[in-house]
């Protein structure tokens, strides 16, 4: 995780919906599954897909997608449960603190906020714990501070 970066922002609501639907259909190009796409898809799922229980299904959705594009979900690569669940908590926090606006505007505001930072989970986890096999394979409670409720 890097601490300084300029996020790639979204031009249109349809771009985010395409990422979300591509993720669910396993039709998104692998190169499009960026940090920004992860967060945009999460916000889209939480706000526009109430039929999906993100807490119960996010791991299956991302693992299935990773496998569909030739990725591997193992001890060193692919799906990372604790990072994913930390960002789900962060996206929910962001949504609870912001006014409703267009999808792209909301995702872009989130990407430019603290929650959108690539190192945001390190506010709650030590690097050693966050990048451990246990934290990748399943959710591990943070050791520095509790995740936002």
C-alpha positions in Angstrom: 0.0 0.0 0.0 1.3 3.4 -0.9 0.5 6.5 1.1 0.6 9.1 -1.7 -1.3 8.8 -5.0 -3.7 10.7 -7.2 -6.9 8.7 -7.6 -8.4 8.2 -11.1 -11.8 9.8 -10.9 -14.9 8.8 -12.8 -16.5 10.9 -15.5 -20.0 9.4 -15.5 -22.4 7.4 -13.3 -22.6 4.8 -16.1 -18.9 4.1 -15.8 -19.3 3.1 -12.2 -22.5 1.0 -12.9 -20.5 -0.7 -15.7 -17.8 -1.7 -13.2 -20.4 -3.0 -10.8 -22.3 -5.0 -13.3 -19.1 -6.2 -14.9 -17.9 -7.4 -11.5 -21.1 -9.3 -10.8 -21.2 -10.8 -14.3 -17.5 -11.6 -14.3 -17.3 -9.6 -17.5 -15.0 -6.7 -16.3 -11.5 -6.7 -17.9 -8.9 -7.6 -15.2 -7.0 -4.3 -15.8 -10.2 -2.4 -14.9 -10.3 -3.9 -11.4 -8.3 -1.0 -9.8 -8.4 0.4 -6.3 -10.9 3.0 -7.5 -13.0 0.4 -9.2 -13.1 -1.6 -5.9 -14.4 1.4 -4.0 -16.8 2.5 -6.7 -18.3 -0.9 -7.0 -18.7 -1.1 -3.2 -20.5 2.2 -3.1 -22.7 1.2 -6.0 -23.5 -2.1 -4.3 -24.4 -0.4 -1.1 -26.5 2.3 -2.7 -28.1 0.8 -5.8 -28.2 -3.0 -5.2 -30.2 -3.5 -1.9 -30.9 -7.1 -3.2 -27.3 -8.0 -2.5 -26.2 -8.6 1.1 -22.7 -7.1 0.8 -21.6 -8.5 4.2 -22.6 -12.0 3.3 -21.7 -12.0 -0.4 -18.7 -9.6 -1.1 -16.1 -12.3 -0.6 -17.8 -14.7 -3.0 -18.4 -11.9 -5.6 -14.7 -10.8 -5.6 -13.2 -14.3 -5.4 -15.4 -15.5 -8.3 -14.4 -12.4 -10.3 -10.7 -12.9 -9.6 -10.9 -16.5 -10.7 -12.8 -15.6 -13.9 -10.0 -13.4 -15.0 -7.3 -15.9 -14.3 -6.4 -14.7 -10.8 -5.7 -16.8 -7.8 -7.1 -16.4 -4.3 -4.5 -17.8 -2.0 -2.2 -16.9 0.9 -0.3 -14.2 -1.1 -2.6 -12.9 -3.8 -6.2 -12.2 -4.8 -9.0 -11.6 -2.4 -8.1 -10.0 1.0 -10.9 -10.3 3.5 -9.8 -7.9 6.1 -8.9 -5.1 3.7 -12.2 -5.6 1.9 -14.3 -5.5 5.0 -12.3 -2.5 6.3 -13.2 -0.6 3.1 -16.9 -1.7 3.3 -17.0 -0.1 6.8 -15.3 3.0 5.4 -17.7 3.3 2.5 -20.6 3.0 4.9 -19.0 5.7 7.1 -18.6 8.0 4.1 -22.2 7.4 3.0 -23.5 8.2 6.5 -21.6 11.5 6.5 -22.3 12.9 3.0 -25.2 14.3 1.2 -26.8 12.3 -1.5 -25.6 13.4 -5.0 -25.0 11.7 -8.4 -23.1 8.4 -8.3 -19.9 9.6 -9.9 -19.8 12.8 -7.8 -20.3 10.7 -4.7 -17.7 8.1 -5.6 -15.2 10.8 -6.6 -15.7 12.7 -3.3 -15.1 9.4 -1.5 -11.9 8.7 -3.5 -10.6 12.1 -2.6 -11.5 11.7 1.1 -9.5 9.8 3.8 -11.6 6.7 3.2 -10.4 6.6 -0.5 -6.8 6.5 0.4 -4.9 3.2 -0.3 -3.4 3.2 3.2 -6.7 4.0 5.0 -6.9 0.5 6.6 -3.5 1.1 8.2 -5.3 3.5 10.6 -6.8 0.5 12.2 -4.3 -2.3 11.5 -0.6 -2.6 12.0 1.1 -3.5 8.7 2.2 -6.9 10.0 -1.4 -7.9 11.0 -3.1 -6.5 8.0 -0.7 -8.3 5.5 -0.8 -11.6 7.4 -2.2 -14.7 5.9 -4.9 -14.8 8.5 -6.1 -11.3 7.6 -6.1 -12.2 3.9 -8.0 -15.5 4.4 -10.6 -14.2 6.9 -11.6 -11.1 8.8 -9.3 -10.3 11.6 -10.2 -7.6 14.1 -8.0 -4.5 13.9 -5.2 -4.2 16.5 -4.8 -0.4 16.5 -8.3 1.0 16.5 -11.8 -0.4 15.9 -13.3 0.0 12.5 -16.1 2.6 12.2 -19.5 1.2 13.0 
